[in-house]
Amino acid sequence: MAKKYKILSLDGGGSWAILQVLTLEKIFQKKYPNKIIKGHEVLRHFDLVIANSGGSMVLAALSCNWTFKKILDLFQKEEITNAIFTKLKRKEQYFPTNFLRFFNVKNLGAKYSTTKKKQALVDLLLVDDKKPLNAINLTKLPNIIGKDSLEIVVATFDIINRRAKFFRSNKNSKARAEIIANHDHFDEVSLVEAIHGSSNAPINYFDFPAVFSPKNTRKRFYLWDGALGGFNNPVEAGLTEALANGIKREDIYILSLGTASKITSNEIAQKFRDEYYGTLFRKKIIHNKEGYIDFKKTLKKGTFLGRLIKRPKKSFIGLKFFKSTLSNMSQSILFEPQTWSNYSTCINLFSGDLNKNDHEHRFIRLSPQIVNDESDEFIKQLYDLDMDITEKKELDLIIKCFDKWEKSEIINEPIQWSKTINGDYIFAKGHQTFSDAMNDLNWL
């Protein structure tokens, strides 16, 4: 029987990556009851680990050989989260953040220091609480973890060349363009440098790109979060890496851990439509009894007397629409990107035989899917959370989310699903509940 080639993929999602830590803890508690598991033992169960952003932070903590309890501190301890998310002082802010705050636009523009994040990562990430992870070359890390064959890949985005950039532990990977071109160049970096770039979300989060130079070179990287290259969920890139290096499809098993996905409620969709048409028509939107826009009444010109009386002009017409559009764009790119990667991976992995019985067994996707419900206060609060969470009450919401997800009170994100224009949810492939997925995870 051929040896299984096991891939662990860790999505981005900022502080929501705490879900990945809790999931891994649950998996290994089930596998090794009454045993304290450390990060290196977790990583040795896999042949390739690929991560982005918040997931790369989990990878870094596992590489430090921390227990799950200590890894949770990385996301829960106030002094640690405040060090990673160090808020910019007013004098450090620049346009448009410093300008729009005067108009109460508080969720647009950089809030945190990239430089201080890097220093926090250097100080915090110590292997076995001794050796700085930043002092270890990424190519040497598998040996320290105790599995020389382990491949580590971190997704980032190169702002200069406007394309995804992957940092690898395997300099001989045939997925590298340099190998194909018979070029001897390789970027010698530490895992801390790689995750500093990978976790560096722009626009609404960090102020500058992550900047560093690989060893023995004058080249300098300017990096943002890997989500900008389309790899917030990097599972397809992980599969591609394995296939490029000659691993047979039938030998590949994948565990893909997400940080929750969100489905917009009809109420939020209606709010956006109101902002759009209110800006387009320069008018207050009027609804009918069913709650839909009454275009006839909205566009009615009004009485002759009303038109004689000049109404004051609205100076900031469209500000709400502008703010929600930019905010939604940055959220869609960085925090709630489309989950194309799961289905693409499924097609690629099981190409030519999509209906085989072992598909759900070999490709496990675990991530809660939050369907916004305005009548459920907890779900509403959860839906409104951003990814830069530092307050205990907000972190407690994510932990509660995990508990409900584990009990199947929150559905699991399928590999393939859809939502009709009428709001109907359609499940196609994957696991609908946490327990179903866990039952099929018997190959680890």
Backbone torsions as a table, in degrees:
resi	resn	phi	psi	omega
1	MET	NA	133.5	-178.8
2	ALA	-67.2	147.7	178.6
3	LYS	-72.3	137.4	178.0
4	LYS	-70.7	137.6	174.1
5	TYR	-106.8	111.8	-169.3
6	LYS	-105.7	127.1	-178.8
7	ILE	-112.3	133.3	171.5
8	LEU	-111.9	123.5	178.9
9	SER	-117.4	130.9	-176.1
10	LEU	-121.3	115.1	-179.9
11	ASP	-67.9	162.0	166.7
12	GLY	-81.6	170.7	-179.8
13	GLY	152.1	19.4	176.5
14	GLY	58.7	-135.7	-176.4
15	SER	-65.5	-16.7	176.6
16	TRP	-65.9	-11.9	177.0
17	ALA	-63.6	-10.6	173.7
18	ILE	-58.0	-27.6	176.3
19	LEU	-62.6	-36.1	178.9
20	GLN	-67.4	-39.9	179.4
21	VAL	-64.0	-45.8	-179.6
22	LEU	-65.5	-36.1	178.7
23	THR	-67.5	-47.3	178.3
24	LEU	-61.6	-39.8	178.0
25	GLU	-60.4	-44.2	180.0
26	LYS	-64.8	-40.9	179.4
27	ILE	-61.4	-46.5	-175.1
28	PHE	-82.0	-22.1	170.6
29	GLN	-65.8	-38.9	179.0
30	LYS	-68.7	-38.5	-177.9
31	LYS	-75.0	-40.0	-177.7
32	TYR	-128.5	76.1	-179.4
33	PRO	-62.5	142.8	177.3
34	ASN	64.7	25.7	177.9
35	LYS	-127.7	135.3	177.0
36	ILE	-83.8	116.5	-176.2
37	ILE	-98.7	136.5	176.1
38	LYS	-108.1	165.8	-172.5
39	GLY	-57.0	-42.0	-177.4
40	HIS	-64.0	-36.7	178.1
41	GLU	-65.9	-38.3	176.2
42	VAL	-60.7	-49.0	-176.1
43	LEU	-65.7	-32.2	-179.4
44	ARG	-68.7	-13.5	176.7
45	HIS	-77.0	-8.2	-176.1
46	PHE	-119.9	161.0	177.1
47	ASP	-102.9	-24.4	177.0
48	LEU	-145.9	132.9	175.1
49	VAL	-124.3	125.0	178.3
50	ILE	-124.7	140.4	-173.5
51	ALA	-147.8	157.2	174.0
52	ASN	-137.4	142.6	169.4
53	SER	49.6	-118.8	-179.4
54	GLY	-56.8	-36.0	176.1
55	GLY	-65.3	-32.3	177.7
56	SER	-69.9	-28.1	174.5
57	MET	-66.4	-39.7	176.1
58	VAL	-64.1	-43.3	176.6
59	LEU	-57.9	-43.4	179.9
60	ALA	-62.3	-43.7	-179.8
61	ALA	-65.4	-39.4	175.9
62	LEU	-64.2	-38.6	179.4
63	SER	-67.2	-23.7	175.5
64	CYS	-80.0	-2.9	178.9
65	ASN	66.3	36.8	178.2
66	TRP	-82.3	155.6	170.4
67	THR	-75.1	164.4	178.5
68	PHE	-61.6	-35.4	178.9
69	LYS	-61.2	-43.3	-179.7
70	LYS	-69.6	-36.1	178.1
71	ILE	-64.0	-38.3	178.1
72	LEU	-62.3	-32.9	177.3
73	ASP	-61.0	-30.4	179.5
74	LEU	-59.5	-29.7	-179.0
75	PHE	-103.4	-17.9	-172.0
76	GLN	-108.3	-30.2	-176.9
77	LYS	-73.4	126.8	-173.9
78	GLU	-59.7	-41.6	-178.2
79	GLU	-66.8	-29.3	179.3
80	ILE	-77.3	-48.5	-179.1
81	THR	-64.1	-35.3	177.9
82	ASN	-69.7	-28.5	177.3
83	ALA	-72.8	-39.9	178.7
84	ILE	-72.7	-45.4	177.7
85	PHE	-101.2	72.1	179.0
86	THR	-82.5	116.1	-175.0
87	LYS	-69.0	141.1	178.2
88	LEU	-71.7	137.3	172.4
89	LYS	-75.1	161.1	-175.9
90	ARG	-56.1	-39.3	-178.0
91	LYS	-70.8	-16.4	179.4
92	GLU	-90.4	-12.5	-178.9
93	GLN	-78.7	155.0	177.4
94	TYR	-136.5	170.0	-177.0
95	PHE	-60.5	139.0	6.2
96	PRO	-93.6	-1.2	-176.2
97	THR	-55.7	-49.1	-175.5
98	ASN	-68.5	-21.1	-178.6
99	PHE	-89.9	-46.9	-174.9
100	LEU	-69.1	-22.3	178.3
101	ARG	-61.9	-27.6	178.3
102	PHE	-67.2	-21.1	179.7
103	PHE	-105.9	20.1	175.6
104	ASN	64.7	23.3	174.4
105	VAL	-91.5	89.2	-169.6
106	LYS	-94.5	-9.9	-176.6
107	ASN	-109.5	26.4	178.9
108	LEU	-132.7	118.9	-179.7
109	GLY	116.9	155.7	-176.8
110	ALA	-62.3	141.6	-178.2
111	LYS	-120.9	-20.3	-170.1
112	TYR	-126.4	157.9	-177.5
113	SER	-89.0	120.8	176.1
114	THR	-65.0	-43.3	-177.8
115	THR	-60.5	-43.8	-178.5
116	LYS	-72.5	-28.9	174.5
117	LYS	-62.7	-45.7	179.9
118	LYS	-58.7	-45.0	-178.7
119	GLN	-65.2	-37.6	178.2
120	ALA	-63.4	-41.3	179.1
121	LEU	-65.0	-41.7	178.9
122	VAL	-61.5	-43.8	-177.2
123	ASP	-72.0	-37.1	-172.1
124	LEU	-82.9	-37.9	-168.9
125	LEU	-87.9	97.0	-179.7
126	LEU	-121.4	127.4	178.6
127	VAL	-71.8	122.6	-176.5
128	ASP	54.3	31.2	179.6
129	ASP	61.1	23.2	-177.7
130	LYS	-127.4	-70.4	-172.9
131	LYS	-86.3	130.6	178.8
132	PRO	-62.0	128.2	177.6
133	LEU	-61.3	-29.6	-179.2
134	ASN	-66.2	-19.7	-178.8
135	ALA	-87.6	-3.0	-176.4
136	ILE	-104.9	122.7	176.4
137	ASN	-63.7	140.1	-177.8
138	LEU	-57.2	-32.7	179.3
139	THR	-68.3	-24.6	-178.5
140	LYS	-88.8	-13.1	-172.2
141	LEU	-64.3	-42.6	179.0
142	PRO	-55.0	-36.7	179.0
143	ASN	-65.1	-40.7	179.3
144	ILE	-67.8	-35.6	178.3
145	ILE	-68.8	-26.9	177.7
146	GLY	103.7	19.2	177.6
147	LYS	-147.9	96.4	-175.4
148	ASP	-60.9	-29.4	-176.8
149	SER	-80.9	-8.6	-179.5
150	LEU	-63.9	132.1	175.8
151	GLU	-107.4	132.9	179.5
152	ILE	-119.1	130.4	-179.8
153	VAL	-132.2	133.9	178.5
154	VAL	-124.0	129.6	-178.8
155	ALA	-90.6	133.3	173.6
156	THR	-138.0	-177.9	176.8
157	PHE	-130.9	122.9	-179.7
158	ASP	-86.0	106.6	-174.3
159	ILE	-70.0	-28.4	-179.8
160	ILE	-68.3	-46.6	-178.9
161	ASN	-93.4	-3.1	175.8
162	ARG	54.7	50.6	179.1
163	ARG	-155.6	162.2	177.4
164	ALA	-63.7	145.7	177.2
165	LYS	-131.2	124.3	179.0
166	PHE	-107.6	133.9	173.3
167	PHE	-104.3	131.8	-172.2
168	ARG	-123.9	153.3	171.1
169	SER	-85.4	-23.8	-177.2
170	ASN	-96.2	100.5	-178.7
171	LYS	-71.9	-13.3	179.6
172	ASN	-98.8	10.0	-179.6
173	SER	-60.0	129.8	179.7
174	LYS	-76.9	-0.6	173.0
175	ALA	-82.2	-9.3	179.3
176	ARG	-82.9	132.8	179.2
177	ALA	-60.8	-33.6	-178.3
178	GLU	-62.7	-35.8	178.8
179	ILE	-67.4	-44.7	179.9
180	ILE	-62.8	-38.2	-177.4
181	ALA	-86.7	4.0	-179.3
182	ASN	56.7	46.3	180.0
183	HIS	-112.8	138.1	-173.1
184	ASP	-89.7	6.2	-177.9
185	HIS	-72.1	139.4	174.6
186	PHE	-149.6	136.6	-178.1
187	ASP	-85.5	107.2	-179.8
188	GLU	-85.4	103.9	-179.1
189	VAL	-132.4	165.7	173.5
190	SER	-92.5	163.2	177.6
191	LEU	-63.9	-34.8	179.5
192	VAL	-62.2	-42.6	177.4
193	GLU	-62.8	-42.2	-179.2
194	ALA	-64.1	-45.9	-178.1
195	ILE	-73.8	-25.2	174.7
196	HIS	-61.1	-42.3	175.9
197	GLY	-70.1	-44.1	-175.9
198	SER	-63.9	-32.7	-176.4
199	SER	-95.4	14.5	-172.0
200	ASN	-99.0	74.0	-177.4
201	ALA	-71.3	128.8	-177.8
202	PRO	-89.8	-170.5	173.5
203	ILE	67.5	-73.7	-176.2
204	ASN	-101.9	5.9	-172.2
205	TYR	-128.2	-84.8	-175.0
206	PHE	-96.0	151.6	-168.1
207	ASP	-82.2	-34.0	-177.1
208	PHE	-134.7	159.7	174.4
209	PRO	-62.0	155.9	171.5
210	ALA	-75.7	125.2	-175.0
211	VAL	-120.3	127.5	173.6
212	PHE	-160.8	163.7	179.5
213	SER	-115.8	130.1	173.5
214	PRO	-60.3	155.1	-179.4
215	LYS	-60.3	146.0	176.0
216	ASN	59.9	33.1	177.8
217	THR	-150.2	153.5	175.6
218	ARG	-95.1	-2.6	179.3
219	LYS	-67.1	144.4	-179.2
220	ARG	-127.4	131.2	178.0
221	PHE	-93.3	144.3	172.6
222	TYR	-124.6	108.2	-166.5
223	LEU	-123.1	141.7	169.5
224	TRP	-115.9	179.1	178.8
225	ASP	-54.7	138.5	179.7
226	GLY	-61.0	-15.4	178.7
227	ALA	-62.0	-28.7	-179.1
228	LEU	-65.4	-24.1	177.2
229	GLY	-90.2	3.6	-179.8
230	GLY	91.5	16.1	-174.4
231	PHE	-119.8	37.2	172.5
232	ASN	-60.6	-41.7	168.4
233	ASN	-101.7	103.7	-170.5
234	PRO	-91.6	16.3	-172.1
235	VAL	-62.6	-38.0	179.3
236	GLU	-64.5	-38.2	177.2
237	ALA	-65.1	-35.8	177.7
238	GLY	-66.1	-43.3	177.4
239	LEU	-63.3	-43.1	178.9
240	THR	-59.6	-41.0	178.5
241	GLU	-59.1	-45.0	-179.0
242	ALA	-66.4	-45.4	-178.5
243	LEU	-65.0	-38.9	179.6
244	ALA	-62.5	-27.5	-178.5
245	ASN	-97.9	19.2	169.8
246	GLY	86.1	9.8	177.7
247	ILE	-75.3	132.4	-179.6
248	LYS	-74.2	142.4	-179.0
249	ARG	-55.3	-43.1	-175.4
250	GLU	-68.0	-12.5	179.6
251	ASP	-95.7	-6.0	-172.2
252	ILE	-91.4	131.6	175.7
253	TYR	-126.0	136.1	-172.7
254	ILE	-126.9	132.7	168.7
255	LEU	-115.9	113.0	-178.5
256	SER	-111.6	118.2	-177.3
257	LEU	-109.3	124.5	-179.7
258	GLY	-100.9	-175.7	-178.9
259	THR	-124.8	29.2	-180.0
260	ALA	85.4	139.8	173.1
261	SER	-119.9	157.1	-174.9
262	LYS	-123.0	139.6	174.2
263	ILE	-112.8	124.2	-176.0
264	THR	-67.1	140.4	176.1
265	SER	-78.4	161.4	176.8
266	ASN	-63.8	-29.8	179.8
267	GLU	-65.5	-42.6	179.4
268	ILE	-68.6	-38.4	177.2
269	ALA	-61.1	-39.9	179.4
270	GLN	-67.7	-36.7	178.2
271	LYS	-62.2	-41.5	178.3
272	PHE	-64.8	-41.5	178.5
273	ARG	-62.1	-38.1	177.4
274	ASP	-62.5	-44.3	179.4
275	GLU	-63.7	-40.0	-178.8
276	TYR	-64.5	-53.5	-176.6
277	TYR	-72.2	-30.9	175.8
278	GLY	-62.8	-38.9	177.4
279	THR	-72.9	-41.6	-178.4
280	LEU	-63.5	-43.7	-176.1
281	PHE	-94.5	-8.0	-174.9
282	ARG	56.3	38.3	-177.1
283	LYS	-138.6	158.5	173.7
284	LYS	-75.4	133.4	-176.4
285	ILE	-79.6	134.0	177.6
286	ILE	-111.3	134.7	-178.9
287	HIS	-106.8	154.1	174.0
288	ASN	-87.1	-175.9	-176.5
289	LYS	-63.6	-28.4	179.9
290	GLU	-80.6	-6.8	178.8
291	GLY	95.1	-1.2	178.7
292	TYR	-88.6	162.2	-179.1
293	ILE	-67.0	128.5	174.4
294	ASP	-94.5	93.6	-174.7
295	PHE	-64.5	-33.5	-178.6
296	LYS	-63.7	-47.8	179.7
297	LYS	-71.8	-36.6	179.9
298	THR	-61.4	-40.5	-175.0
299	LEU	-90.8	-0.6	179.6
300	LYS	-61.4	133.9	-173.8
301	LYS	-73.3	-22.6	-179.3
302	GLY	94.4	179.7	-176.7
303	THR	-78.4	163.2	178.0
304	PHE	-61.3	-41.9	-179.8
305	LEU	-64.7	-38.9	179.5
306	GLY	-64.3	-34.5	179.7
307	ARG	-75.0	-24.4	177.7
308	LEU	-70.9	-35.7	-179.4
309	ILE	-82.3	113.4	-177.7
310	LYS	-74.1	124.5	176.1
311	ARG	-87.8	146.2	178.1
312	PRO	-62.5	140.5	-179.6
313	LYS	-71.5	144.9	176.2
314	LYS	-84.7	113.9	-174.4
315	SER	-68.9	-30.5	-174.1
316	PHE	-118.4	42.5	177.9
317	ILE	-60.4	129.8	178.1
318	GLY	90.4	0.6	-178.1
319	LEU	-62.5	-41.6	179.5
320	LYS	-63.2	-41.7	179.7
321	PHE	-65.6	-42.8	178.5
322	PHE	-60.6	-46.9	-177.4
323	LYS	-64.1	-46.4	-177.9
324	SER	-68.9	-33.9	179.0
325	THR	-65.5	-49.5	-179.8
326	LEU	-65.4	-40.8	-179.8
327	SER	-64.9	-43.8	179.8
328	ASN	-65.6	-36.1	178.9
329	MET	-64.1	-48.3	-178.7
330	SER	-66.7	-36.8	177.8
331	GLN	-66.1	-41.6	-177.9
332	SER	-65.5	-34.6	-179.9
333	ILE	-77.0	-42.1	-167.6
334	LEU	-101.6	-37.4	-168.4
335	PHE	-116.1	-36.6	-178.5
336	GLU	-127.1	51.6	-178.3
337	PRO	-69.2	162.3	179.6
338	GLN	-64.3	142.7	-175.7
339	THR	-92.3	53.3	176.9
340	TRP	-64.6	-29.5	-170.2
341	SER	-63.8	-36.4	-178.2
342	ASN	-63.1	-51.0	-176.9
343	TYR	-68.4	-39.4	178.4
344	SER	-61.2	-41.0	177.5
345	THR	-63.4	-42.3	179.4
346	CYS	-60.0	-46.0	179.5
347	ILE	-64.1	-42.6	-178.1
348	ASN	-68.0	-43.3	-176.8
349	LEU	-69.2	-40.2	-175.7
350	PHE	-109.2	28.2	-177.5
351	SER	-52.6	128.3	177.4
352	GLY	86.9	-8.2	-177.8
353	ASP	-150.7	59.0	-170.3
354	LEU	-72.7	-14.4	-175.7
355	ASN	-104.2	12.7	179.7
356	LYS	-65.1	146.2	-172.1
357	ASN	-67.2	-25.7	-173.4
358	ASP	-89.3	10.1	-178.1
359	HIS	-59.8	-51.0	-178.5
360	GLU	-66.2	-23.9	179.2
361	HIS	-75.7	-35.1	-173.8
362	ARG	-93.4	-18.3	179.2
363	PHE	-129.7	103.3	-177.1
364	ILE	-105.7	122.0	174.4
365	ARG	-111.4	120.6	179.3
366	LEU	-121.9	112.9	177.6
367	SER	-168.8	130.8	178.5
368	PRO	-68.0	145.2	176.1
369	GLN	-114.9	116.4	-173.0
370	ILE	-97.8	110.2	178.0
371	VAL	-93.2	111.8	-173.2
372	ASN	-63.5	131.3	179.2
373	ASP	-133.4	110.6	-176.9
374	GLU	-63.4	-19.4	-178.5
375	SER	-86.0	-13.2	-179.7
376	ASP	-104.1	108.6	-173.7
377	GLU	-63.4	-39.7	179.5
378	PHE	-63.6	-48.3	-179.9
379	ILE	-62.4	-39.0	178.7
380	LYS	-62.5	-45.1	178.3
381	GLN	-63.1	-42.1	179.8
382	LEU	-63.5	-43.6	-178.5
383	TYR	-62.9	-35.0	-176.0
384	ASP	-79.7	-9.8	-179.1
385	LEU	-68.5	137.0	173.8
386	ASP	-86.5	-172.2	-178.1
387	MET	-95.9	-11.3	179.7
388	ASP	-95.9	65.3	-174.5
389	ILE	-91.4	128.1	178.6
390	THR	-128.6	-21.2	-176.3
391	GLU	-80.2	142.4	-175.9
392	LYS	-59.3	-41.7	-176.9
393	LYS	-64.4	-30.9	178.1
394	GLU	-77.3	-39.9	176.1
395	LEU	-62.8	-36.1	177.8
396	ASP	-63.4	-31.8	177.3
397	LEU	-64.6	-40.3	179.3
398	ILE	-67.7	-39.5	178.0
399	ILE	-64.9	-38.9	176.1
400	LYS	-65.5	-36.3	176.1
401	CYS	-59.0	-44.4	178.6
402	PHE	-60.8	-44.4	-179.4
403	ASP	-59.6	-44.8	179.9
404	LYS	-68.7	-37.6	178.2
405	TRP	-64.5	-43.8	179.3
406	GLU	-62.0	-33.6	-179.4
407	LYS	-88.0	6.6	180.0
408	SER	67.4	20.0	174.3
409	GLU	-82.9	-16.9	169.4
410	ILE	-122.0	132.5	-174.7
411	ILE	-71.9	157.8	175.0
412	ASN	-88.2	146.7	179.7
413	GLU	-71.8	120.6	178.6
414	PRO	-71.7	168.8	174.4
415	ILE	-76.5	-33.7	176.2
416	GLN	-138.0	128.8	178.5
417	TRP	-155.5	171.8	178.3
418	SER	-154.0	168.8	176.3
419	LYS	-138.7	126.2	-177.7
420	THR	-75.5	168.3	179.3
421	ILE	-64.9	-21.0	177.1
422	ASN	-85.4	-2.0	177.3
423	GLY	93.4	7.0	-179.8
424	ASP	-78.5	132.5	-179.2
425	TYR	-88.4	133.8	-178.4
426	ILE	-124.4	119.0	176.3
427	PHE	-94.2	138.0	-179.4
428	ALA	-123.5	-62.8	-176.3
429	LYS	-131.9	153.4	176.4
430	GLY	111.4	-155.8	-179.8
431	HIS	-115.0	133.1	-177.9
432	GLN	-87.3	-17.9	-180.0
433	THR	-133.2	157.3	177.2
434	PHE	-58.6	-45.5	-176.4
435	SER	-65.7	-37.7	177.4
436	ASP	-60.7	-43.7	179.7
437	ALA	-64.9	-43.8	-178.8
438	MET	-63.8	-36.1	179.3
439	ASN	-65.3	-29.4	179.5
440	ASP	-87.9	-7.9	-179.0
441	LEU	-89.4	65.6	-177.8
442	ASN	-107.8	10.0	-178.4
443	TRP	-101.2	-4.5	-175.9
444	LEU	-83.3	NA	NA
